[in-house]
Amino acid sequence: MNSNREYANEVRRLATALKKINGKIDCGPLEELASRCTSLHNKYQHWHYRLTDMKFPLAPINEYKMRHSWPQIDEYQVVLSVEACGDYCARENLCDPIKHLSVNIEVVGRRAVAKDEEVVIQEMFCAWHLDSHPPKPAIRYPYDCPPLESDSGKNYPHPRYHLQFGGNAIHSKATSPDFFGSHLLFDSPRIPHPPLDVILAIDFVLGHYYGPMWYELRESADGMYSKTIKEAQRLYWRPYYASLYMPWNAEGSEAEWNPTLVQPFLGEKPMTPAAEVKVKKRV
């Protein structure tokens, strides 16, 4: 990200692509975020933004081919919130531009159940949390950036960026121990995962919960969506994956895996295992 205005343009382009494909997506929070980014100045060479409760379509379980859920639900909706702050970084640099990151993905499912000879609507919840675990920055940010917590769990692996099931979105709804049923939740494991800014977080939600819409966006003729995603991946994922490769870089071996198959979100168009076989045959 070179400037707030540049990022605002990327966010607006994403909102335009989403509205072209599906008018049910609430792009209001995205457009509000773009407006705030435009109004900020770059005096401090730092950036900060917050996206709160962006709602994706409420859909019947079969509309987007979500084949399995336990227990079985009738419909579901995903709500996304993202907060991040960091430094401006030139595109060619392999630096980590993020100082603080918090991504919350909440899935609300609903089903009709019989109770006392009546049919009532029961809500079910699922949530994923992705955040960063950075060292404390040397500078103090001139905006409302959350304080960084010290490492209280030194006995457990704590990847720089990690994905966790549950998190505060679930804990806050637990009004009694019975809320969790027979489930048992721990902080661990913290699964390593590349960072997700607002743009990549939206791509993540669409890819995992609204698959047909994701394919349509990725394969759209104007390429607006794919171009926006690719630019965000270059900024945030290129340094992340480059850092992962560093311990083996001196060996000089070439990877035999197709990167799009290993990480489907990397490709402009999704690749299936069948397509990978065709690639190998052409080599």
N, C-alpha and C positions, 0 to 999 in steps of 0.2 A: 504494500500500500504506500503510494507516494504522497497522497493528500486526502483530506476528508472529502473534497469535491469529487475526486476520482472514484473513491469507494462509493459515494452516493450514486454516481452514475451506474456502477455495477449493480447496486441493489435495485435501482429503478429498472434496469434492463431485465433483471430476474423477475421482478413483479410483472412487467409487461408480458414476458414469456409465459408465466403462470396463468395470467388472465386470458391469454389467447387459447390455452388448452382447456381450462376448467374455471368457470365463473364462480364455482362454489368455494374456492380457496379465499380466505379472508386476507387480502393483501394490504389492508389498512395499516397494520403495525409496520409492515415493510416500508410503505410509502412515508409513514411518519418518521421512521428511522432515517430514511434517505434525506428528508427535509432537515432533521436535526444535524446530520453530518454536514450538509451543505452550509448551515449557519455557523458551524464551528470554525475557528481560525487555526492555523498551523504554527502558532507562535512557539509552542513548547515542544514541538517535534514528537508529540505523543498523541495517541488516540484512545477513545473510550466510547463504548456504546452499550445500549441495553435494549433487547427486544423482549417484550412481555406478552405471554399468552397469545401467540399466533395460532389460530384455530384452522385445522385442516378439515376437509369435508366429513360430516357425519354420514356414514354410509352403511348399508346392509353388509353383512359379513361376506357375502358372495359377490358383491359388486366389483371389488378389486381383487377377487380370486384369493382371498385369505382362507385357505382350505381348512385350517385346524386351529381350534382354541379350546383350552380346558380351564373351566367348564365351557360348554358351547354357548356362544352369545349370538344375539340377533343383529346387532349393529355396534359400530365403534367409531371413535373420533380421537385424533391425536392433537395434543396441544404442545407447542414448542416455546421455550424461553431460552434466551442466550444473553450472557453478559461477558464482555471481554475488554481488555485494555492492553496497550503495548506501545511499541515504537515504530516509527516509519522506517522502512527498509527498502533499499534499492532492489529491483527485480533480479539483478544478476548476483546479488549476495546470497550466501547460504546461511543466513542468520535466522534465529528464531524470533519473529517479530512480536510474539505474545508474552506479556508479563502475567496476566491473570485471565483465566477462562473458566466459565461455568455454563454448561449446556444441560438443560433438563427437558426430557421427552416424556410426557405423560400420556398414557393411552387409557381412555375410558370406554368400557364395554357395557352394553345394556342387554338384558334379556327379560322376557316375560315369564314369570313363575306363578304357579297356583299356590295361594295361601288363604286358608280359611274360606274356601269356596269362592275366592275372588282371584283375579289375575292382577298381579302387581309388577311394577318394573323394578328390577334389581340392578344396581350398578356394581361393576367389577373394575379393579384398577391394576395397572401395570406401569412401571416407570423405569427409565434408564437415565443415568447421570454420567456426564463426561466432564472432567475438569483437569486443571493443570496443577502440578506440584513443583513450583519454581523456587529457586533461592530468592531471598528477600532482595528487591532491587535497591541499587545504591541511591537512586533519586526518589524524591517524593512527588507523587503525581498531583497536579493542580486541579483535580476533579474528584468526583465521588467514586473512587476505585476502592473496592473492599480491601481491608487489611489482609496481608498474607499470613497464614497460620504457620507456626513452627511445626517441625516434624515430630509428632508425638508417638509415632509408631515405627521406631527405627528397627524393630525386630522383623518387620514385614516389608516385602518389595513394594515400592511406591513409584511406579513409572511416571515420567514427566507428564505425559498425557495418558489418561486411563479411563476406561469405561466400567461402570458399576451398575449392577441391577438394584433397583429400589431407590435408596437415597431418601432425602427429606420429603420428596413428593409423596412417598408411601408412608413414612413415619408420621407425618403430620395428620394423616387420616386415621391413624390407629387410635381410636378413642377407647379401646379395650383390648386385652390380649386375644380375645376371640376374633378380632379383625383379621389376623393372619392365618386363621384356620390351622392346618397342619404344616404350614410353611415355616422354615427357619431361615432368617436373613443374617448374614455377616457383612462387615465392610469388605472383606476379602472374598474372592480375588479381585484385584484391580487389574483389569485386562488392558495391556498396552494397545493404544489406538491412535491414529494420526489426529491432529487437532481439527476441530470443526468451527469455522466462523459461522456467521449467519447463513451465508450462501451455501456452504458445504453441509451445514446442519439440515437445511431444507432439502437438499439433495439426498441426504441420509434418510430422512423421514419418508420422502416419496419412494425411494428405492426399496425400503423395507416394509412399508405399510400400504402404499398405493402403486404397486408394481406396474400395472398397465399404463397409468398416467406417466410414470417415470420413463418407460420405454418410448412413449409417444413424444415426450419432451426431448429426450436424447436423440431421437431420430427425426425431429422436425426439420423441414426443408430449409428454413431460414437460418438454422444453426445458432440462433440467439442464445438459447439455453446452454448448449454445449460450450459455446465460447465463454460464457460467464463462469461456468463451472471450471473450465480448464484454466482460466486466469487465476481463480482462487486456489486451485490445486498447486499451481506454480509458486504462488506466494507462500502457502502454508505447508504443503506436502513435500515439495521438492527438497527443502532443507531437512525435513523430518526423515525421509527415506534415505537421503544422502548420509545422514549421521548414523543410521542403522548399518549401512554398508561399510563404514570406515574400518571396523576391526578386521575385515577380510579383504580390504582393497589392495593390499600389497601382494596378495596371492596371484592376482592377474587372471583369475578364472572368469569365464563368462557364464551367466545364468542361463539355464535351459528352459526355465519356466516362462510362459507368456505372462507378462505383468498384469494384463487385463484379466486373465483367469484367476491369478492369485488375489488381485484386488479389483473387483468388477467396476468400482466407481472411478477408476483411473481412465477408462476408455471413453471416447466420445460417444461410441455406440456399444451397448452391452454385448458381451461375448459369452456364449454358452459352451459347455464342455464339448458339444458336438462340433462347434466352430473351431475349437482348439485342435481337434483331431485333424481337420482339414488343413490347418496351418502347418502342422508337422509333416503332413504328406507332401506339401509343396516345397519343403526345405530340401 
